[in-house]
Amino acid sequence: MEFSLRTKLVTGYGCLEQIGEIVQGFGVTKVMLCTDSFLANTKAAADIQDALKARGIECLVYTQLQPEPIDVDCDRGAGFCKEQGVELIVALGGGSVMDQSKAMAAIVANGKSCRELDDTVIPKRMLPLICVPTTAGTGSEVTCVAVITNTEKKYKMTIMDVDSLSPDVAVCDPALLTTLPKKLIASCGVDALTHAIEAYTAADGVNNPISDALALQAMRMIGENLKRCWEEPENREAQSAMMLASTMAGAAFINADVGAVHAIAETVGVAYHIPHGVANSLFLPYVMEFNRTGNEGYYARIARQLGVAQPGAGDEENGKRAIRFVEQLIDELEIPAFSDFEQADPADFQDMARRAAENALSRDNRKEIRQEDYVEILEKAYQKKKLYL
C-alpha cells in the first residue's frame, strides 16, 4: 500500500493572512498570481499582492484562463512565466485555476508543451506552487493531477506526477467561501461528495484504509454541511467544514481513484461545455445505483456517513437510502438536470458512452462497466428518471 500527501496544508478562518510569510519562506523575489478576471478584483487578490509587496516581493497578475483549462492557454501562460522570470506561482481560485497553474509550472520547469506532459512521468519538479482555493469542491490544492482539455483531439488530458505536480502549500481559508455564488456552492459541494464516494467505492486494490478513512469522514462533513452552506453562505462553521471536507476528499481520491461518474462527466463536459462539478452532479445518482447491486455493504456505510441509515434496516435498503439522499440533495440545491442543457442530444449518446468506456477511470470503477451501461446511464439522466424519490 502507498499513500502520499506531499502538500503542506495551512487551514483555518483567516489563514490567508499568512501568505506573505509563506511565500517569503521560498526565498523568491518575483511571483505570479494566477487567478481569473473576477477574482483579480477581489479583496483576497489585493491582500495577497499587498502582503508580498510589504516583503519586497514583486507580484505579477495573470488572468488568461478559461472556466475549463485548455492546453493552448497553459502553453501561453508558461511562456509568460519564462519571459517575466517568474520564480513561484500563487493560484487563487477553483479547480480550473489550480490545474492550469500546475500545468504552467510544469511546462516552465520541463521545457515541454502541455500535450507532451499528458499521461507521462514528468522529469523535473514544477516551479514552486502555492494554492489558495476559493471553492470547496475540487480538492486540487492537494492533488498531483491537472485535468486539461486537449483542443486538438477533444478530450481531457490527465497530467499527473506525485513527485513533480503536488503543490508545495495549500492555504485553505474558509473566509474565501462566504461570497461564493449559491450555484457554485452547490455544484462544487457535490463535486467534493463525488470524490469521496468514488474514492471509497473504487475497485479493490485501488482504494486503501487511509483513503477510505478520509473519504468516509468527508462524506459525513459534506452531508451535514453542504445544504447549510447553500442556505447560509456566511455560516462560518459550515464553510470551515466544507473547506476541510473538500481537501480531505481530494487527498482520498488522489490516493485511490475516481470511477464511472468522472469517466462520463469528463466526456460530456468536453462535448457540451458543462462545468465539471455540474457534470458530476448529472450522473452521480445513476452510477451509484449501477454500482450498488453486489456492493450493498459499501452503500449502506455511505448511508451511515450521510446520516440517513435506518436502524435495523438491511444493507440493501440503506444503500437505497444513500442514493435517495444524494438524489434529493441535488434537487434541493437546484442543480440543472441533463436535459436542461439545450446542447444535450440523445443522438450523441452512443459515441459518448464509447468514449467513457474507453476512459482509464472506468477500469477503477467498483463494477465492470461497459458502453451499453453508459448508454443506459445517459438515457436515465436525460429523462430525469427518479430512482428513489
N, C-alpha and C positions, 0 to 999 in steps of 0.2 A: 504493500500500500504506500502511496505517496500523497502528501498534502503540502501545498505551498501557498504562502501568503507573504509576498516579498514587498508589500507596500506598508509603510508606516501610517497608521491611522490616528488622526487627530480629530476628535469629535466633541460635541457639547455646544450648548447655546452660546453664541458669541465667539466661538473659537477662531473665526476669520481674523480676529484682531492679532493673531499670532503670525500672520502670513509674512510680514516683513522680516521677523526674526528667523522664520523657517527658510525663506529664500536666501537671506544673508549667510546662513549656515553652509550654503553650497559654494561660497566664495566667488560668485559671479558678479559681473558689472553690467551686463546687458540682457534683458529679459523680454520675451514676447508674451503679452496677454492675449490668448486666443479665446474669442467669445463671439456671440452673434451680434447683429446690429442693434437689437433691442437691449440686450444685457449690457452692451457697451455704454449705455447711457443711464445705468442704474447706480445706486449708492454703492453696491458691492464692488463694481468695477472701479469707481472713483476711490473707494477705500483701499483697494489693492494698489492702485497707482500712487496714492499718497504715501502709503506705508513704504513702498520701495523708494520713492523719491526722498523720503526722510532719511534713508540709509545710503543715499548716493548711488542708487541702482537705476540705470536708465530702463524705462519700460515703454516698448512699442505696443500698439494695439492693433490686432489683426482680426478682421470680421468677414473675410471672404469664405463663407461657409454655406452649405445647403442644409435644409432640415434633415435630409438623409445624406451622409457624406459620400462623395464620388471621387474616383481616382484622380481625375484631372485637377480637381481643386487641391487635393493633397500634394500633388507634384508642384503645383503653382505656389502653395504655401511654403513648401520646403525650399523652393528657390528663393523666396523672400527671406527666409531664415538665413540661408547661406550668404545672400547679398548683404544683409544687415549685420552679420556676425553675431547672431543670437546664440546665447550660451545655455539658456534654460527656457522652458515654456510653462506658463501657468494657464491651465484650461479652466475657464469659468463657464459652466453651462450644463446641459444634459448629456445624454449618451453620445449624441452626434458630435458635439463639440469635443468631448473627451476622446472619442475614437479617431476623429480627424487629427487631433493633436498628437496622438500616439503614432499615427501613420507618418505625419510630417516629421516628427522627431526621429523616427527610424530611417526615413528616406535620407535625411541630412547626414546621419551617422554612417550610413552604409553606401551612399552614392548610387543607389539603385532607384528605379521608378517604382511607383506604388504597385503596379501589376506584377513586377518582378518579385515582390515580397509575399505574394499570395501563396499560401499553403507550402511554406518552406521554412527551414531554420534560418533565423536572422543572425548573421555572423557577429555583428557588433551591437553593443547596447545603445539604445537610442539616447538622444540628448536628455538631460535631467528633466523630469516632468512632474509637476505638482497639479493634482486635480482638485477642483473645488466644485462639487456637484450642486446644481440648483434645482434638481428634481429628485424625488425618491422613487426610483424605478429601475434604472439600467444596471446599477452596481458596477459600471465601467471604471469607477475610481479605484477598484481593487482587482480588476481582471487584466490578464495579459493578452487580450484579444482586441482587435479593431475590425469591425464589420464595415466594409467599404464597397460601394457598388462599382462593378466593372462596367463602364459605359459602352465598351465595345461589344462585350458578349452578353450584357444584360443579366447579370446575376450578382449576388452579394459574395464578395471575397471574404475569406477568413484569414486575416493576418494575425499570427499567433506565435508567441515565444515567451515562455515563462521567465527566462533569464534576460531577454532583451526588451520586452514590451510591458513589463509590470511597472506602473507608476511608482515614483520614489516616495511620494507622500500624498495622502488623501486628506484634505481638510473638509470635514463634513459638518457644516454649521446649519442646524435646523432653522435658524433665523432666516435663511435664504428661501425657505419654502413658503413663508407667510403671504407672499404676494403672487404666488403661482395661480394661474387661471384654473377654475374648477375642472375644466375638461382635461387639463394636463395632470392635475392631482389624480383624476380617475384613471386615465389610460396608463400613466406611469406606475400607479399603485398596482394595477392588475398585471403590468409587466413584471414587477417585482414578485407578485404572487405566482406568476407563471414560472419564473426562475426557480422559486422554492419548490413548487410542486414537481416540475420536471427534473430538478436535481435529485429529489428524493425518490422519484419513480424511474430513474434511469435504469438501464439494463443491469443485470447482475454483473459484478466485476467492474462496473464503471463508477458507481457511487461508492462511498466508504463511510465508516462510522462518524468521522468528523464532519464530512459534508452533510450527512443525514441530520446530525445534531443541529447544525447551523440552519438547515432548511426547515426543520420542524419548528424551531424557535421563531424563525422569520415568519412562517405561516401563522403562528399564534399571534404575533405582534401585528401583522397585517390584518388578520381577522378582527382584532379588537380595535384597530385604529384607523383603517383606511376610510371607512364611512364617516367617522368623526372628523377626519381631516377635510373631507369633501364638504361636510356640513359646516364646520367651524375652521376655516383656513388659518385663523390666528391662534388656534389651540396649541400652546407650546408643548404640552405633554404628548399630544397625539403626533405632532410633527416630529418631535425628537424620536419617538418610537418608530415612525415610518422611515426616517432617515437611516436609523441604525438597522432596521429590518431589511431595507434595500441593499445596504452594504453587506450584510450577512448573507442574503440570498445570492449576491454576486460572488462572494467567496465560496459559497456552496457549489454553484453551478460550474465555476471555472475549475474546480477540483473534481467534479463529476462530469456532467454534461447536461445539455437540454436535448429534447427529442422532437416528436412529431409536430407539436404546436409550433415550434420555431421553424421547422422544415417547411411547413405550409405557409406560415406567416411571412417568412422571408421571400418566398416565391410570389405570393400575392402582393406583398408590399412593393416589390420592384416593378411588377407588371402594372399595378394600378396606382402607384404612388400614394400608398396608405401608410401613415406613420407606424413605426414598429410596435409601439405599445397598443395601439388600436388594433392592429392586425392580430396580435396575440389574443386580444380580448374576443375577437370574432370566432376563434376556433377552440379556445381553451375548454369549454364545457364538453364539446363534441369529442375531442381527443381524450379527455378524462373518461368519458363514457366508453369509448372504444377500448381503452386500456384497463378499465375496471374489472371486466369479466376475467376470472382466473387470477386476479390480483386484489381480491376484495379486502384482504388484511391491510394492504398499503392505504387504500382509500378510507377504510374505517379509522386508521390512525390519523389521516388527514382531517377527517371529520372531528376527531377529538381535539386536534390542534386549533381548528377553526371554531370550536365551541358549540358544535351543532350535533354531536353524537347523542343518541338516545340511550340512556342506561338500560341495560337488559336487551337491547336490540342486537341482532346479529351483524356480522361484518357486511353482508350484502346490503342490508337496509341502511346501515350507517355510511357505507360508501356512496349510496344514492343520495343520502342527506348532504354529503360533502359537495356533490355535483349540484344539487339543488341550491345550496348556499352560494356557490360561485355564479350560477346562472342568475339568481335573484340579485346578487351584488352588482353584476354587470348591468342589469336592467335599471337598478336603483341609481347607479352612477351616471345614467343617461348616455352611455357609450353607444355610438351608432351601430346598427346591425349591418351585415354584409350587403344586403340588397339596398340599403340606403345610399350606397355609393353608385352613382349613375354608370360609372365605367365598368362595374361588375357585369360579366356576360357569361352565362352558362355554356356558351359555345367554346369558351376557353378552358373549361374545367378539366378535360382530358389531358391537355398539354400541361396545365399547372400540376395536376396530380402526378404526371410522369416526372416532372422536374422535382417535385417534393420527394417522391420515392427514391430518386437518384441522389438527393442531398445526403451527405455523410451523416447528418444528425439523425436521419431515420434509422440508422444502424444501432444507435444508442437508445432508441425508444424501448420501453419495457416489453412491449409485444411486437412481434414482427408485423410490419405494416407495408401494404402493397399499393400499387397505383389505384386499384379499384376501391380500396379502403379510403384513400384520399378523395376520390370522386364522391363517395357517399358523404364524407365529412363536409366537403364543399357544398353539396346539394342541401344537406340539412341546415348548414349555416345560412345559405341563400334563402331558404324557405322559412327562416326564423323558427325552425321547429323547436318546440319546447319539450325538454326532456322530462323534468320532474316538477315543474312549477304547478 
